């Protein structure tokens, strides 16, 4: 039977990084993974991060809906139509605002008999755990029915902070196994069993945020990307995009994490939907984003 592993966690916690690590481990140990990526906007950008290692036919994106509710039927169809293969394993990354408890309740119903009951793995950003203000409840919800909790962003974090966060996690989910990111290997997954922990009730609408995407023109330089990300309001917790930059041979991928860190790197190939800027969070709207982009370009050209 084939295992289904859902990876959940707050925006910027490191879900995609964990998925890449699991993919590498799968390929090195003879597993045949199928990956499903869920995002509010343009999951195809994330798909192309995996195609260096995995044929695109084994990666699917589910955009524009939340797999913890409105997208669950589409997710079940995706899963039930995955081709059978020897040593198969299905890895699902949920978007960063998913109601993770509802996801596990819904996903376990209607899955083909060839699959094992789904297992949930949560990613926790130790540095920023429960510093989300009004979003703390959602972040706490995302670990309560997980069988495994993976700690990330522990570099330059005190042992006291790590111990404090670990203690809080165990209060919310005493049955979970908790491991540092560096200790994660796909060989650990077969030993996991579905969580029996009872989750605290979450008002489901707290997992539903506004999102937006706009086309991006060619940008003058990489500094312009930094300026765009800086000028997008902090209420927008997820910022990512892919664009062409003058004097750069490849497309450039960028993202701003909830703590304001901006990461920029070359993009693998050409984005299917063209150059885009994508945001998730209160205040996401196209007119505001277009104004920010135009002002940042004008400032870059005047430097």
N, C-alpha and C positions, 0 to 999 in steps of 0.2 A: 504494500500500500504506500501511497505517496504522502509525504508530510507537507503541510501548509504552514508557513511561518509568516505571521504578520508583524511588521516592524512599525511601531508607533512612537510618538514623542513630540514634544513641543517644537515649534519652528526654530530651526537653527541648532537643534540639539546634536545632530550628527547622524541622522537616519541614513542618508545616502552614503555617507562614508562607511557606516557599518555594513550596508548592503554590498558595497564594493568589496569589503574585506571578506564577507561571506561568499560572494561570487568567486573570488580568487581561491578561497579554501575549497569550495565545491569542485572547481576545475582541476585543482591539484590532487584531489582524492577520489576522482572518478564519479562524482555526482553530476547529473544532468539538470541544471537549474532552468526554471521558467520564471521570469520576473514580471511583475505587474506594478506599475507606478501610478499613484493617484495624486493629482494636484488640481487646484482650482482653475488654473490657467496653463495651457500649453505644456502638458506632461512630456511632449515630444522632445523638449530641450533636455530633460533629464535622461530620456531614453538614449540619446546619442552619447551620453557619458559612458554607457555600458557596451557600446558596439565595437570598441577596440578588442574586447575580450570575448564577446558573445554575439553570435549571428542575430541580426535584428528580428528574425522570425520568432526568437525565443524571448523577446521583450515586448511588452504591450503597455500602452499608456491609456489612462482613463482620466480625461480632463472635464472640467466644468461641472462636476457634481461631487457630492461627498459620499464616500463609500460606507459611512456609518448610517446612512439613511437613504436619500434619494438615489444614490448610485449602487445600492447593494444588489439589486436585481441584475444590473449590468456586470457587476463584479462576479456574481455567481455564474453568469453565462460565460464570462471569460474563463473562470476556473474549470467549469464542467466541459469546456471545449478544448482544453489543453491536451495535445497529443500524448498518448501513453508512450512511455519510454523507460528503458532500464535505468534503475537508480535515479528516478526523477525526484525533484524537490521543487516546490513552488514558494517563491519569496515575494511577499506583497509589502510595498511601502505605502502607508497611509499618509494623507496630507497632514500638516503639522497642527491642525486645529480639530482633528477628528475626535468624536466622542468614542474613545477606545473601548469602553465597556459595552456600549450599544453595538459597536462593530462586531465584537466577539459573539454577542447574543444572536445577531442576525445571520452572521456568516456561517455559523454551525448548522443552519437549517437549509436543506435543499441542495447540499453538496453531494456529488456522486459518491457511491459506496467505495470507489477505488481510492478515495482520499481518507487519511486519518483526521480525527477532530483537529481543528485549527489550534495552533499554539501562538501566543502573543509574546513578543519581545519588546520591551520599552527601552528607549534611549533617554538618559537623564544627563543634562548639562549641569554638572556639579557646581560650577562657578555661579550659574545664574538660577539655580533651583529655588523656586518660591520667592523670586524677586520680581514677579510679573505683575504685581499690583492686582488689578481686577481680573487678571487671567490666571491667578494662582490656583483657583478651584479647578479649572480645566486641566492645567498641568498635573495637578495631583490625581485627577480622574484617570489620566493616561497611564498610570502605573498600577492601578488597583486590581486588575484581573490578568496581569502579565505573569508568565511563568519564570521569565528571566528579565532582570534589569541590568542594563549595560551602562556603566559610568563613563562619561566623556568629559573633556575639558578639565582634566585633573592636573595638567601641567601647571606649575607655578601656583598650585592650590595647596594650602596647608593640610597636614594630616588631620588637624582638628576639624577643619571644614568638611573634609571627606567623611570623617567619623560622624559628624553632626548630621550630614545629609543621609548617610546610610541608616542611621538610627530613625530618622523621620520616615524614610521609605519603608522600613520594616514595621513601623507602627501602622502605616496605611495598607501594607501588604506583607504580613508576616510569613506567608508561604513562598515568597519569591526567592529565587537564587539571585544574588547580586555579585557581579564581576566587573573588574576594570576592563576597558576596551581592549587593552593589549593581550588579555587572556582569552579573548573570544576566538573560537574555532568551530567550524561546522560540525566537527565530531561531537560537540557538546549537545547538539540539537536533538538527536534521537532519544536521549535520556529524559527530555522534558515531557511533562504531562500537563494537560489543561489545568488552569488555576481553579481552585475551589473557593477562592476568597470572595467575600461578599462586598461589593462596591457601594460606596456612598452615592446617593442619587444626585445626578447632575441635571440642571435645567438644560434641555437639549439645545435650545437656541443659543446658548453660550458657545457652542461649537460651530456656529454659522457666522462667518464674517464676509464682508464685502471684498470683492477682488476686481482687478482691472488689468487690461493689457493694451499697449499702443505700439505702433510701428516706430522703429528708431532709424533715423538717417545715419549716414557715416559720420562718426564723431572725429573732432580734430586731433585728439590725443587721449592717452590713458588718464591724464589728470582730469579731463572732462567727465569721465566715468565717476571718479571720486567725488567731483562736485555735485553731479546729479544725485548720487546716493546720499550725500550730506544734506542736500536741500529737500529731500523727501521727508515729510513730517515723521516724527518718532512714533506716532500712533499707528503708522503702517509698519507692521512687524516683519513682513517678508518682502524683500526686494530682490529681484534677479533679472537677468537679461542676457542677450547675446547680440553683438553688433559688429560692424566693420569699423576699424579705426585707421585713420591715415597712416601710411608707412608700416602697417602691420600686415604680414602676408596671410595670416589666418584670421578667421572670425575670433572675437574675444568674448569669453563668458565672464559674467561678474555676478556677485551676490552680496547683499548686506544682511548680516545676521541681526537678531533682535538687540544685541548689545552695541550695535553700531559699527562693528568690524566689517570692512569691505575686502572681499577676496576677488582677485582678478587673475584669470588664467587663459591660455589659448583654448579654443573650442575644437573638438574633433569633428571635422567635416564642415558642411554647410547646413544651417538650421532649416528644417523642412518648411517652416512657416515664415522664414525670413527673419530679419533683425527685429527683436521685440524687447520691450521693457514690461515686466510683470510685477504686480504688487498685490499683497493680501493684507487686509486690516482696515479698521475704520478710517474713512477719508479717501479710500481708493476711488478715483474717478479720472476719466481720460483727459478732461480739460485741464485739471490741475497738473497732471503729469506732463502734458504737452507744453504747458507754460514753463515748468521747471527745466525740461530738456532744452527748449528754445533759449531761455535765459542763460543756461550753462554754456551752450554753444556760443552765444554772443559774447559772453565773458571770456571764453577761451580764445576766440578770434581777436579780442582786443588786448590780449596779454603781450 
